[in-house]
Amino acid sequence: MGDQDLSTELSGQGYQLVGRHSAVKLCYWTRESLAHGRDCYKGRFYGIESHRCLQMSPAIDSCNLHCR
């Protein structure tokens, strides 16, 4: 990842940077599931275990929406 400002912003939002181009963030319910055994609606309605859920971006510094 080339932009130091973007790295700082993502770290401040709770993302963990992986390599130079990817980022991972555990969602609120993942932390709740691991710490307190509470599941989100996905667990109740669809049987998805919250501790296996995360937000990730495999190419954090590449925009395919032509927004730059």
N, C-alpha and C positions, 0 to 999 in steps of 0.2 A: 504494500500500500504506500503510495507515494506522498499523499497529502497528510502532513502531521496534524493539521486542524481537524480533519475528518477522523483520524485515529483518536484524538483527544475527545471529540464529541461522542463517538461511539463508545469509548470506554466509560465516559460519564453517564451514558444511558444504560450501562450494565452489560454491554457486549464484551466478550472475550475475543480478542483478535487471534486468528489462527493463520500462521504463515504471513504472506504479504497481501493476500487477496480475499480472505474469508473471515467470517465472524459468526459467533454463536451466542445466543442469549437464552438462558433458562426462563421459562414463563413463570408467572406468579404461582400458578397452580402446581407446577412441577415442584417448586420449593415447598408449598403447603403439603403436597402429597408425601414428600420425603420427610419433612419435619413433624407433621401432625396427622398424617393418614387421611387428609381431606382430599376428595376428588372433585374435579370440575364437572360440568354438565356432560362432557364427552364420556366420562366414566359411568354416569348414571343412565344415560340414554343409549349409548353405543357400546359400552363395555371397554372403552379405551382406557388403559391405565395411565394416569396423569404423570407418573414418574418417567414415562418414556417420551414425553412431549417436549419439543424445543423449537425455537425460532432460529433459523440459520440463513445465511446468504453465502453461496459458494463464490460469488464474484462481487464483493461489496463496492469496489471502486469502478465497476463497469455499469453504465446506464444504457439500457436498451430502449428507453422511452424518449430519447433525443431531448432531454431536459437540461443539458449543460450547454 
